[in-house]
């Protein structure tokens, strides 16, 4: 009976070794097809970037129309030397602001000013306002007092008090 049964040798490592030896003995050469750099065929598409927009360039451009707005966008430097945009209250001179309202609530006092652009902002005591680094020092029932430090042409620093008065009935003060 032992003669009739044949055992098959199905060991996977022997098969792998046999395949590898055949590959090393008879290397397979590959055929490489190269594209012809000459004229393309009539049916193929070839991209031509001439006259087309750059896909990596933003399609919305921000354009400053007014040079005064550019001057108003002065920047300060922080500790790292990176320019920071100025807050809206420090982009205009103090005289350009228009005082539109004052609220006296017990010990708290608030004032509302309007910029030349028409935007309104709330002022409290010690709020910075103006291009010269002014600060609100007093809010009175009919006016706001701002203290500015102005540097003259000789380099001397002068302090100046600017009073913004509340206009009655929309007229002149």
C-alpha positions as CSV (number, residue, x, y, z in Angstrom):
1,X,0.0,0.0,0.0
2,X,2.8,2.3,0.6
3,X,3.8,2.1,-3.0
4,X,0.5,3.3,-4.2
5,X,0.3,6.5,-2.2
6,X,2.5,9.2,-3.4
7,X,3.1,12.2,-1.2
8,X,3.2,15.6,-2.9
9,X,5.9,18.0,-1.8
10,X,3.9,21.2,-1.2
11,X,6.4,23.1,0.9
12,X,6.0,26.9,0.1
13,X,9.7,27.8,0.8
14,X,10.9,25.3,-1.8
15,X,8.5,26.8,-4.4
16,X,9.7,30.4,-3.6
17,X,13.3,29.4,-3.9
18,X,12.7,27.7,-7.2
19,X,10.9,30.8,-8.6
20,X,13.7,33.1,-7.5
21,X,16.4,30.9,-9.1
22,X,14.5,30.9,-12.4
23,X,14.2,34.7,-12.3
24,X,17.9,35.2,-11.7
25,X,19.0,32.7,-14.3
26,X,16.6,34.0,-17.0
27,X,16.2,37.7,-16.5
28,X,13.2,39.3,-18.2
29,X,13.8,42.3,-20.3
30,X,11.2,45.1,-20.4
31,X,10.2,47.0,-23.4
32,X,9.9,50.8,-22.7
33,X,7.8,52.9,-25.0
34,X,8.8,56.6,-25.2
35,X,6.5,59.4,-26.2
36,X,7.6,61.1,-29.4
37,X,8.3,64.8,-28.6
38,X,7.5,65.8,-32.2
39,X,4.0,66.8,-33.5
40,X,1.1,65.4,-31.5
41,X,-1.5,63.3,-33.3
42,X,-4.6,65.0,-34.6
43,X,-6.9,63.4,-32.0
44,X,-4.8,64.1,-28.8
45,X,-5.3,67.2,-26.6
46,X,-2.2,69.3,-25.6
47,X,-2.6,72.0,-22.9
48,X,-1.5,75.5,-24.0
49,X,-1.4,78.0,-21.0
50,X,-1.2,81.0,-23.3
51,X,-4.1,83.4,-22.6
52,X,-5.5,81.4,-19.8
53,X,-5.6,82.4,-16.1
54,X,-3.1,81.1,-13.6
55,X,-4.9,78.5,-11.5
56,X,-2.7,79.2,-8.5
57,X,-3.3,83.0,-8.5
58,X,-6.3,84.2,-6.4
59,X,-9.1,85.4,-8.6
60,X,-10.1,88.2,-6.2
61,X,-7.8,91.2,-6.0
62,X,-8.1,93.8,-3.2
63,X,-7.4,97.2,-4.7
64,X,-7.0,100.3,-2.5
65,X,-8.7,103.2,-4.3
66,X,-7.7,106.0,-1.9
67,X,-4.2,106.9,-0.9
68,X,-5.5,108.5,2.2
69,X,-6.8,105.1,3.3
70,X,-3.4,103.6,2.7
71,X,-1.8,106.3,4.9
72,X,-4.4,105.6,7.5
73,X,-3.3,101.9,7.5
74,X,-0.1,102.7,9.4
75,X,1.2,99.8,11.3
76,X,2.9,99.4,14.7
77,X,5.6,96.8,15.4
78,X,5.1,94.3,18.2
79,X,7.8,92.6,20.2
80,X,8.7,90.2,17.3
81,X,9.0,93.0,14.7
82,X,5.8,91.9,12.9
83,X,3.7,94.8,11.7
84,X,0.2,94.9,13.3
85,X,-2.7,96.9,11.8
86,X,-3.9,99.9,13.8
87,X,-7.3,99.7,15.6
88,X,-10.0,101.8,13.8
89,X,-9.9,104.5,16.5
90,X,-6.2,105.2,15.8
91,X,-6.5,105.5,12.0
92,X,-7.8,109.1,12.0
93,X,-6.8,112.3,13.7
94,X,-8.8,113.2,16.8
95,X,-10.3,116.3,15.2
96,X,-11.9,114.1,12.4
97,X,-14.1,112.2,15.0
98,X,-17.6,113.5,15.6
99,X,-19.1,113.1,19.1
100,X,-22.6,111.7,18.7
101,X,-23.7,110.8,22.2
102,X,-22.8,110.5,25.9
103,X,-24.3,108.1,28.5
104,X,-24.0,108.8,32.2
105,X,-25.0,105.8,34.2
106,X,-24.1,106.4,37.9
107,X,-20.3,106.3,38.1
108,X,-19.9,104.8,34.6
109,X,-19.6,107.2,31.6
110,X,-19.6,106.2,28.0
111,X,-19.3,108.3,24.8
112,X,-20.1,107.4,21.2
113,X,-18.0,108.9,18.3
114,X,-18.4,108.6,14.6
115,X,-15.5,108.2,12.2
116,X,-15.3,110.0,8.8
117,X,-16.3,106.7,7.2
118,X,-19.6,106.7,9.2
119,X,-18.8,103.9,11.6
120,X,-19.5,104.4,15.3
121,X,-17.4,103.4,18.3
122,X,-17.8,103.5,22.1
123,X,-15.3,105.5,24.2
124,X,-14.5,104.9,27.9
125,X,-11.9,106.5,30.1
126,X,-8.3,105.7,29.0
127,X,-9.4,104.6,25.5
128,X,-6.8,105.3,22.9
129,X,-8.0,107.6,20.1
130,X,-6.2,109.5,17.2
131,X,-3.0,109.0,15.2
132,X,-0.9,110.8,17.9
133,X,-1.6,108.2,20.6
134,X,-4.3,110.3,22.5
135,X,-6.2,109.0,25.5
136,X,-9.6,109.9,26.8
137,X,-9.1,111.4,30.2
138,X,-12.6,112.8,31.0
139,X,-16.1,112.3,29.8
140,X,-18.3,115.3,30.8
141,X,-22.0,115.6,30.3
142,X,-21.6,117.6,27.0
143,X,-18.0,116.9,25.9
144,X,-15.0,114.5,25.9
145,X,-11.5,115.6,26.8
146,X,-8.6,113.8,25.0
147,X,-5.0,114.2,25.9
148,X,-2.5,113.9,23.1
149,X,1.3,113.9,23.1
150,X,2.5,115.6,19.9
151,X,6.1,115.6,18.8
152,X,7.2,118.9,17.1
153,X,9.8,119.3,14.4
154,X,12.6,119.8,17.0
155,X,11.8,116.5,18.7
156,X,10.2,118.0,21.8
157,X,7.0,116.3,23.0
158,X,4.1,118.6,23.8
159,X,0.9,117.6,25.5
160,X,-2.3,119.0,24.0
161,X,-5.9,118.8,25.3
162,X,-8.5,118.3,22.6
163,X,-12.1,118.7,23.5
164,X,-14.8,117.0,21.4
165,X,-18.1,118.7,22.1
166,X,-21.6,117.2,21.6
167,X,-23.6,119.0,18.9
168,X,-27.1,120.0,19.9
169,X,-29.8,119.2,17.3
170,X,-27.2,118.2,14.7
171,X,-26.0,121.8,14.4
172,X,-22.6,123.4,15.0
173,X,-21.3,123.5,18.6
